[in-house]
């Protein structure tokens, strides 16, 4: 019998997860084995843990889930080049085919043949994980593991913020969960004008101000589009970053957008969204961007530039630290929105 490890497994196709002993994964010729040192919970992990409609049609079970990590390489395949034992690493979680039209035209982040680390392939909520060598991202040894494991969600924020011009423009970030909070920091670092943060959670709105938002709006107390138009002298917001995935919030985001503005959509709705396409998109001349993951690997270089020059401070986004056996409390906090970023130390 081979070596085993403790992993957090999505074992059944329903709510919850199981912490159990599982085999240590074996590597292929083009893969590396990483000893996981820190991981963090993503909104996608919460979808998986709660088991909503998106998870039911997307997620492979049984499977170790989790995809945001930092660790140290402890073994490499025979054909691996550019990665060595002892390297401090994280990884891009989209494992793409490399041969389809999307991949060959610089759009690998939307490869139709993608396997997703921790979603449709084994992930990182465990002691060890196997990663394609081509997906490895090197980290400076002095970068703390708990900061390095946040690069995947930081990449979501970076791609969303920088999918269009941002300098000097009014920006609304709707949904200031962990990625929304990171988006505030990125927008501010990249020269945005006024930044408006929208949510229904008073704690997260308070954090948004700490991250650098200029104004916060509680969507339970005022209609988002009306308040944003009031704050912009009736013009609407030039850049709207929709991070919540809430169908009502998405519809309001389009209404709040200024003519010729941009709406970038990262939040994942759990049901269909009804939009007035004629009046809120076509006649307004909006640019609409669907955001998934990170551009491979443009976004990684952009975020490394921000991190290496200390333009973005990630430590302030971390509000809770747990060990993996405390996962139930961690996901409870995440579900209630009583946190910023939650990190597991392994």
Buried (B, 14 or more C-beta within 10 A) or exposed (E): EEEEBBBBBBBEEEEEBEBEEBEBBEBBEBBBBBBBBBBBBBBBBBBBBBBBEBBEEBBBBBBBBBBBBBBBBBBBBEEBEEBEEEBBBBBBBBBBBEEBEBBEEEBBBBBEEBBBBBBBBBBBBBBBBBBBBBBBBEBEEEBBBBBBBBBBBBBBBBBBBBBBEBEEBBBBBBBBBBBBBBBBBBBBBBEBBBBBBBBBBEBBBBBBBEBBBBBBBBBEEEBBBEBBBEBBEEEBBBBBBBBBBBBEBBBBBBBBBBEEBBBBBBBBBEEEBEBEEEEBBEEBEBBBBEBBBBBBBBBBEBBBEBBEEEBBEBEBBBBBBBEBEBBEEBBEBBEEBBBBBBBBBB
